Amino acid sequence: MNAVTGGGAESPEGGPPGNAALAVDGLSVAYGNVVAVHDATFTVTEGDACAITGPNGNGKSSILMGVTGMVRRRGEVTIFGAPAKNGDVRWAARHGLTLVPERRQLYPDLSAADNIILGCYTWTKSIGKARRSDSYGRAVDLFPELKPHLKQAAGTLSGGQQQMVAIARGLAANPKILAVDEPCLGLAEVIAKRVYDVLAQIHAAGTTLIVVEEAPRRALTLCNRRVEVRNGMAANSSPRSTA
Amino acid sequence: MKFGNLVIAGIVTGSIYAMFAVCVAVWYRVSNILNLAVGDFAMVGALSVDNLYRVKGLPLPVAIITTLVVVAAFAYLYDQVVLRLAQDGKRPIEGIVVTFFFTFALSFFIDGVAKMLFGSDVHAAPALWNGTSLTLGSLNFTRAGILVLACAVIIGGAFWLYIRFTLGGKALEASGENSVGARIVGIDTRQYRRLIFIATAVIAAVFGIVESPITGYTYLSGATISLTGFIAAAYGGFRKPGRALLAGLFIGVLEALLGGYVSTQYGDTVMYAILAALILAWPRGLGFESAVSG
């Protein structure tokens, strides 16, 4: 087990490195009559850092929403070889895929610590187990700058601190694949760099990363693969090339 | 010691208002629906226990348990059938219709059924703790009042512990604060909506049973209870159970003092005037702004 993703939750069956961590085949997501994603097909190999790039409004976030089960989808999603249940976030989390959503989606009146510990809800309902777990401890340790603010209400933190809380909450779920949606939206450059440093640490510790990013240049400092989305269609690209 | 006794009486009624306000506020946090039927569950609790015990001749514990089970089952069915269709379907109904009308209709429905089953006379569940009032110096404590307070402290305390010290309680708060964020960590917000709806219905019924010996209920009593709980909850912006609790106690004490010193007849009128004046004077501090802006 590596430094970031090890922990107490039961692990899904993981293949040896080189296996597909996430396979998406013919994914479509629609909101009412509006089709956001049409027939997206790509795979993410275990250990990859994969960037999903493309202009705003082209369905990048909807791909993650569909894959993680936040919205219902059509098409096949396979997480470490197991076909994912449609619309079931908990299933995806328990099989190793956790989402750090766009605009963070924290609980503003709860403390930063409570926000992070709720990430453990995907695998336990015991607050004691959650507090003692490695995944919670490591998630908190990764952000020393959050330590003085852990008791503060999340809504009163700065944008950068909130993003860190959101990433820490994602890590508390003990993911094998961490999907991060627009992690630097609205952040100052220096904070954005810090966020990417942390993502690089998480990746270096063995977690497969998927980063949705409007700015491909920033994403490609970290990512070795790229999925380019245009008009709701996605296609695998070769490493560090542009489609 | 008229003042002391009025305050005690006020705290007893206030603790009931407080519990109903907390029920309204907690469920609103989870579901964004205002439960206008919470008082009707209290009324059903009281009148059903009275009916099963006095008319049908069941032993009191059996009457109480049967009543609570029926209330819980009914709340479960209501959630499964009505709320599921309204909120979880392909085209969820949103806005003011779902916020008010579903439970408003439920309130009328329960009243109608109660009138059919229990008639329209004043009844009350039998007193659970018989005897004269307990005195401490010149202060009087009615036994029913003590029972009400004890229930409020136990249920309120258990709920506070649940919120404060369990992951489930934090998940409940999280689903009220941000339902998208709650779903991301695998919290089933529908399950919490159902759980809290059933729990508040049962809690309301319990309070109806312990309180009805003090005031007596008819099939129409639910609306008044709901209204006061609703107003107290409004003082917490409908989302802050702690504030709703304080507001409930405050309203209870205010009502008792006005009844004692101003007029029993016009006490309520004066009270609502004072409550309205407070809202006008201090809307933001009392949380009304957050109630409006969500």
Interface residues (C-beta under 8 A of the other chain):
Chain A: T68 M70 V89 R90 A93 R94 L99 P101 R104 Q105 L106 Y107 P108 D109 L110 D114 I117 L118 G119 C120 Y121 T122 T124 K125 S126 I127 A130 R169 A173
Chain B: F165 T166 L167 G168 K170 A171 E173 A174 E177 N178 V180 G181 A182 R183 I184 V185 G186 I187 D188
